[in-house]
Amino acid sequence: MSATEKPILFSGEMVRAILAGRKTQTRRKIKSNRGKIYDVRQLPIGGKWYAEFLDETVPIKQSVGWGDVLWVRETWGSRQADHPLCKNGRKPQVGDELFYRANPADDYQWGVGKPSQGSFVWRPSIHMPRWASRLTLTVTRVWAERLRDISESDARAEGIIDGGCLTCGNPEPCECKNPKPAPIEGFVRLWEAVNGKDSWCENPWVWVYQFEVWRLKNGRGRCVTSALTPGCRSFSSSGADAASQRPRCSMARSTRSFQKLENNL
């Protein structure tokens, strides 16, 4: 699969995690109109991904692959087009002075988006054009897994900051005898905030995209090569490493089904 360029949406919290070098992974649900997915695997021949449903095993579309470029969409605005004193109603243009709500300074300066109160009119992330994006990500690895197979290290790679030890309640690293860090619990809250209550319990199959930040904009419309923090280039765990630590959720019938499919290739 040849490399392509595609947009991807992130919340302000996750944009800040990327900028801080904490976030190098993102999980997205595998979409299907065939019903419940029982298993997902990549066959050794050809590298194609297959999903097993109740009565059939079929190829599934991998919308993002290794080497693809993802440009980040986030809440934004243009001083020339969105300032409360701007009366001409023109649209943002290349060369405008841009602001991003994920930047605490911009959010503080321009407020909650109420022109009647003299604050900035923020534009939704879905309406951000390519030229206004300041973050570009290169996909370095893609794999599929059950949502609840996520490891502690991968939860941190999702940008989660440990909320403290679940045993003693103190910040990590703590001194208790049985420390229980909380990055997965933080990821659960993040996932359900985006996908709805109890979506964690559904345990869907997800695509895991591991990425590297390779270009930034300086927040004012000019492209620069960013001197990223070391964390942007250190991946917490690979799919192969994580697979050895996590229980798989596949069923015996899934193994037989995929074995038959492999034999026919």
N, C-alpha and C positions, 0 to 999 in steps of 0.2 A: 504494500500500500504506500503510494507516494505521499510525501509530506504535504499538508495543507494548512491554511490559516483559518481559524474559526474564533468567534467571540465566546467568552465565558463570563457569567455573572458572579460577582462576589459581594458580600455584605461589607459594610464599613469596617466591622470588627476583623474580618478575614483579610481585607486589604491591608490593615495595619499590621497584621501578623506576617503577611508577605513582606512588607517593607522592613519589618524588624528582623527578618531572616528566620522566623520560627516556622513558617508554613511552607512545606515542600510536597504536600500531598493533598488531593481532594477526592471525595467519593461521590459518585452520582449513580442513581438507580438505573438498572438495566431495564429499558422499556420494552414492553411486549403487549401485543393485542391478542395473544393466544391463551391467556390465562396464567395460572401459577407456574413458575419455573421451579423444577425440582433439582436440577444440577446444571452447571456451566463448566465447560472444559475447552482447553485449546489442544487440538490434535497435533501430534508431532510431525505429521506430514502436511506441509502447506501452511501450517500455523493458523488455520482458521479456527474461529470460536464456534462452538455448538452449544445449544441449550436443549435440555430434555424437558418436555411437557408430559402431560398425563398419557398421551397416546402416540407421541412421535418425538423424534430428535431431529432438529433442523438447524441450519446455520443461522447465526444472529449477526446483525450489522454492528461492526465496531466503528462507531462514529469518530473516535479519536484514537490515533495510533502513535507509535514511537516516532519521534522526530517532528510531529505536528507542532505548529505554533499557535498558542492560545493568547489572544489579546483580551485584557481584562476590561469589563464594563463595570462602572461604579457610579454612584450618585455624584453629579458634577454640575458646573455652571460656567458661564462666560460673563466677565465683567461688562463687556460691551453690549451683550444681548439681555442679560438677566438682572442687572443692577436695578434697584427700585426707581432710580431716577431716569432709567432708559425709557423713552416714550415712543421710539420709532418702531418697536415690535419686530426688529429684524432678527434673523436666525443667527446662531453662533457660526463663526467662520474660522478658517485656518488663519492663525496669527493672532487670534483673540487671547486675552489674558484669562487663563482658565483657573478654576478653583475646584477642589475635591473635598467632599464632605467628610471623608475618612481622615483628612488632616485636622487634628484638633484645633489648630490656629484658624483654619478657614471656617470651620464649623462655629467657633466662638465669635469670629468677626462678623459672619453673615447670618447667624441665627437660624430660626426654624422655618423659614420660607413663607413669611407673611409680609407681603409688600406694604400693607397698610401700617405695619409697625416699623417700616424702614429696613426690613431684612431681605436677604437674597432669595430669588426664586430658584430653588434647586431643581435640576432636571433628573428624572428617574434614570437609573442605570441602563434600562432596556433601550433607552433612546440615545445612548452614547454612540457616536460614529467612530470609525476606526482612527481617524486622525486625532481625536481627542484623548485616546487611551494613552496612559503613561506607563503601563505595566505590560510587558510581553513575556510569556512563559514558553519554554521549550519542554515538550514531554520527553522524559528520559526512560520511562518504563510504564507499561500498562498491564494490569492483571485483573482477574475477576475473583470475588470472594463473597461469602455471606457478610452482611453488615456487622453482625455481632462477633465475627472472627477477628476484629481489629485488636491489635496488641497495644500494650502500654506505650511502647516507643512510637508506633504508628499514630496513636492518638496525639502524642506530642508533635509529630510531623504534620498533623492537621492544624497546628497552630494553637493547641490547647496549652494553657499554663496551668500547672498543677494547683489544685485548690487547697492543698494541704494534706496531711496524713488523715486517713479515715479512722485510724485507731485512737490517736491522741488529740487530733485537731490542730496541731502545731504546723507551721510552715515547714516544707521540706528543704534540705534534709533534716529530719527530726532525730531524736535519740531514743525513741521507743523500741522495744524489743521485737515487735511485730509490725513494722511499718507497712502501710497500705496506701500507696500514692493514688491520686484521684483523677488522672488525665482521662480515663475512659468515661468516668461519670460526667466530666466536663463536656466530652464529645457527645454523650447522650443528650445533654441539654441543648447543645448546639444543633444536633440533627433534628430533634423534635421541634425546635423553634422554627426551622425551615420547612420541615416535612409534615408537621402536625403531631398532635398528641398520640401516643402509643405507636408511632411509626417505627420506633426502635424495636418494639416487641414483635412487629411483623417480620423482622429479620430478612429483608429482601436481598437478592443478589445485586451487587453493585460493581461498577467499574471503578478501579483505583488508578488514578492518574498521578504519577510522580513527576515532578517538574523542576526545572531550574529557571531562575529569573535571569534573563540575559540582556534585557534592555529596559531602561527607565526613561521617563520624561521628567524634567525637573519641576513640573507642576505649573509652568508658565508657558508652555507651548513649544519649547525647544527640546530636541532629542539629544541626549547625552549618554555616554557609556558610564554606567553606575559602578562605583566602588562598593560592592555589596559586602555585607557582613559575612564572616566565614560560615555562619549557619545556613546561608542560602545555597551553599555548595556541599554541605555535609548531610547526607540522607540518613535518617534514623534507622531504617531497615529496608532491605529489599524484599521483593515478593517472595523470593526463594527462601531467605532467612526466616521471614515471618511464617511461611507455610510450615516449617519444621516445628514451630512453637504453638501452632493453633490447631484445635480439633477441626476436622473437616465435617461438613454437614451432609455429604453425599450419602445416598442409600445404596443398598446392595443391587437393586434392580437398575440403578443408574450405571453401575460398573459394567454390568452385562450388556446394557444397551450401547454404551460407548465402545466396548470391546468389539461388538458386532459391527459397528460403524467403521472402526479402524480396520477390521479385516476386509471390508469391502472396498477400501481405498487402494 
